[in-house]
Amino acid sequence: MKKKLSSVLALVLSATLVIAGCGTGNSNEGSSNDSGNSNVKNTVNEQTETDSTSGASQASYTPIDQLKEQYDVIIVGAGGAGMTTALEAKANGMNPVIFEKMPVAGGNTLKASSGMNASETKFQKEQGIEDSNDSFYEETLAGGKGTNNTELLRYFVDNSADAIDWLDSIGIRLNNLTITGGMSEKRTHRPEDGSAVGQYLVDGLLKNVQEQGIPLFVNAKVTEITQNDGKVNGVKVVFNETDEKNITADAVVVTTGGFGSNMDLITESRPDLEGYVTTNQEGSTGDGIKMIEALGGTTVDMDQIQVHPTVQQEQSYLIGESVRGEGAILINNEGERFTNELDTRDNVTAAINALPEKSATLVFDSGVKSRVKAIEQYEKMGFVISADTIEALAEKLEVPADNLKATLDTWNSSVNKKDDAEFGRTTGMDNDLSTATYYAIKIAPGIHYTMGGVNINTNTEVLNKDGEPITGLFAAGEVAGGLHGQNRIGGNSVAEIIIFGRQAGIKSAEFVKANK
């Protein structure tokens, strides 16, 4: 099922006008970037829009009359990486600005669910979890099939705990720990109440951006990064689809995200993904990659596109990995398990696609629901099927009741013995599934993340075909490639935007100071 981008965009813009009181300019308060299938009732979509971006929609963005002709650092894109970059640039004495083409800040970060991976953190130590950067490195490398850029990966894991501390220092505390597929320890950090990390993170970053007086313009689409004598010197930006301006700066940081909503670009290298739904917000179209290529920047791993195994198909909505991390299992149409639910995402996706139905169902109990607050949102959106007994749930799912009961009995025994003889699962087994009410969510794979992007070094400098930095040009977040290799581990994308966003802010500031 293809995502109906045009209808979604219309919904976003309509909601934006309502919230803004039909005003114009960049002082508007935005709407959601989340998507809904056009066949779903409007009331469900409206609830989704409201809940998923409540903080973003309440933000007051910088009005166009406050635009200046020159800044120290221009940041293109107001997702998690962009706002993090801006905060660090500001902390290092810069006068940064953020340009965001969508009506609201947040980007794909708003859709992040499970958490942020980090090792050797203070929160792990407080909870008695013994972890190491080396273990995090090796497991991420194995998840990427050994093809990760090892310099980026080493920097990533070694700076992950500092990123958690930095967030905590600005009022964004991620001290509730869970686990995702491919990891051996609880290193996925999420908000204290167990809610989805994305909205919480965006709200916190926006609050800090506003408190620091950093200008953030929405409906501001950067169309070109400009150069003079081989050095980046600004951007061309179109405001409200009509007013183009040239804005100069000593450095430009591109944080525009990936291209998970650009089916033309996806199918250029992966025609097999034609027709898949996408969990990406509609602004994820690869603009930044194209603008960087125009300056001689190079790309890596553009054919490495992650398909997430658990996506609710009618609304293209990601069901977070924390559901499985807290104990849920997957069943087929016969009511039976068929894979290790916390294997890496590519392997779980392959197991689902190998089923005749090419879809599956998540099954869990009230204990899982109590530990994963995001499930409340899934309920509001109409995704969750519930029943007081296993037999009643089986009837609603139209699977054999005897099979489902046997499956759960076997699983609960495996949990109690800490030995999954069927599929070798070793994580997400702290609690069995024996506490009514019982729940289910029907899922199938969907396009989720683009591992490929532009080549950068550990200073976040964008590299040309000779491996040399393009003067004054930096990039961070999903727009950059190489870190994840052939498969991204759940929880690593949020870590990437914070770790490399911080570095981009610091290094762009250093560059500006050195070239004043």
C-alpha positions, 0 to 999 in steps of 0.5 A: 500500500502506497502512502497517500502523500498528497492527501496527508500534506493537505491535512497538515496544511489545513490543520496548520491554518486552523491552529494558526487562526488562518494567519500567514508568515512564520509566526504560525503555530504548526501542525503534525507531520504524522500521516494517516491513510485516506480511508481512515476516519477523520476523527482518528486522524485528528486525534493522531495529529493532536497527540503526536505533535502537541508540543511542536504545534504549540511552538511559536516560531520566528516571524519572517520580519526578524530574518537577518541577512547574515548568521554565523551558522545556518542549520538546514532542518529542524529535527533532532539533529538540527536543534541539537546542532543549534544549541551547541553552536550557540553554547560555543559563541555562535549566532545560529539560525535554523531553516525548516521547510515543513510547517513544524519543527521535529521531522522524523524525530517526532516519530521516534518511538523506542528510545536512545541507545547509549553505553556506560551511562550513569542511568545504567550504573544506577540500575546495576546494568553492566555495559561497555562501549566495546560491547555496544560497538561490536553488537552494532557492527554485527548488526550492520553486517560488518559494513559500518564506517568504523571511525564513525561507529567508534566515535558514536559509542564512545560519546554516547554516555556524554550525550545522555548527560548533555540531554539531562543537563538541559532538562531532557531525562532518559532514565527508563531503560529497555532493550531492542533487537540485536543488543545484549544489554538494556541500553535503550534510554527512554523518558521516565514514564516509558513514553515514546522518545520522539515527542518528548525529545522534540518538546525538550529541544524546542524549549531550549532553542526558544530559551536560548533565543535561537531563530527557527523559521518554518515554511522555509525551504532551502533550495541551494547551498551557495559557494564562493571561491570553493567555500560554502557561504550561505543558502538560497531559501524560499519562505512560504513557497513564494519569497526567495532570499539569499542568506549568508553564513560562515558555515552551513550544517545540513540536518535534513534527514533521509529520503524515506518518503521519496519513492522515486529515489528509493526505487532507483536503487531498490525497485523491490520496495515499490508499493511498501508503506513508509513510516517517514514524515512527508518532508523526508525527501532527500533534499539535503543529499541532492544539494550536497551532491551539487557541491561535489559531496559524495554518498555511501550506502544509498541502496541500504534502506531499512524495512521495519518489521512492525508497521501498522499498515492502514496508517503507515504507523510504526509500532515501536520495538519497545513493545517486543523489548518489554515481552511481546511475541509475534504470531502467524495466522496459525497462532504460532511463533515463527522467529526470534522477535528481538533478532535484528530488524532485517532478520525479523522482516525477512521472517515475516515476508517468508510467511504466506500472509507476509504479515503477523500479529504482536501479542502481549498482556497488560504487563507489557501495556503498563511498561510501554506508554506508547501503547496508549497512543496505539489504542487511541488510534484504533490499532489495538485488539483486546480480550479478557482471555486468550481464547477470546483474543484468538476468536477476534484474531481468527486464529486457532484458540488451541494454538494460541494458548499453546504458544503462550504456555510454551513462551511463558515456560521459556521465560520462566526458564530463561531458555527459548528452545524454539527460536533462541531469543535471549532478551526481552524475557524479564516478564511472561505474558500471563496477566489479563487483559490480552492484546494484539496489534496486526502489523507488516513490514514498512520502509522506515529508515535510509542508512545511506547518505552523504559521506562525513568524517568524525568532525561531521565535515562533508567529504568530496570524491577525494575524501577531503572536506568541503570547506564550511559544509557539515552534516549530521543525522540521517542525511549522513551515511555509513554509520549503520552499515547494512542494518540499523539497530533500533535506538541508534538513530536517536543516539546518532542525531544527538551525538553527531548533532552536538559534534556538528555544532561544536565543529562548525563553531570552531571552523567559524572562529578559526576563519574570522 
